[in-house]
Amino acid sequence: QVQLVESGGGLAQPGGSLRLSCAASGRTLSRYAMGWFRQAPGKEREFVAIINWSGGSTDYADSVKGRFIISTDSAKNTVYLQMNSLKPEDTAVYYCTARPPGPTVYWGQGTQVTVSS
């Protein structure tokens, strides 16, 4: 079992930045893929970014490419999502995920991000 706790959400102005954190505990994550998803009101949950914990390879949704950066800190067992040049359409609840080899996916409880002037 893996526990994921997100933090860092809040209110930002358009063009501003926020950094989300996801603290993971319960397992060694060296073979895990860590990701971020988001769900806006009235919309389906969508993929945002993913990182391979061991190799560091990353992938991003087209809508955030060039603006968001996903990274890990092994010493802190934490995954980050640096969000720059925020847009109102980035407003959503952001969820952290941890995926070991196989079909299991662990989810965090989510953190609200609101982009508004």
TABELGI-V14776 format. One record per residue. RES is the residue in one letter. OMEGA is omega as a letter, one per 40 degrees, with the letter a starting at -180 (999 if undefined). Layout:
# TABELGI-V14776
{{RES | OMEGA} {RES | OMEGA}}
This chain:
# TABELGI-V14776
{{Q | i} {V | i} {Q | a} {L | i} {V | i} {E | i} {S | i} {G | i} {G | i} {G | a} {L | i} {A | i} {Q | i} {P | a} {G | a} {G | a} {S | i} {L | i} {R | i} {L | i} {S | i} {C | i} {A | a} {A | i} {S | i} {G | a} {R | i} {T | a} {L | a} {S | a} {R | a} {Y | i} {A | a} {M | a} {G | i} {W | i} {F | i} {R | i} {Q | i} {A | i} {P | i} {G | a} {K | i} {E | i} {R | a} {E | i} {F | i} {V | a} {A | i} {I | i} {I | i} {N | a} {W | a} {S | a} {G | i} {G | i} {S | a} {T | i} {D | a} {Y | i} {A | a} {D | a} {S | a} {V | a} {K | a} {G | i} {R | a} {F | i} {I | i} {I | a} {S | i} {T | i} {D | a} {S | a} {A | a} {K | a} {N | a} {T | i} {V | a} {Y | i} {L | i} {Q | a} {M | a} {N | i} {S | a} {L | i} {K | i} {P | i} {E | i} {D | i} {T | a} {A | i} {V | a} {Y | a} {Y | i} {C | i} {T | i} {A | a} {R | i} {P | i} {P | a} {G | a} {P | a} {T | i} {V | i} {Y | a} {W | i} {G | a} {Q | i} {G | i} {T | a} {Q | i} {V | i} {T | i} {V | a} {S | i} {S | 999}}
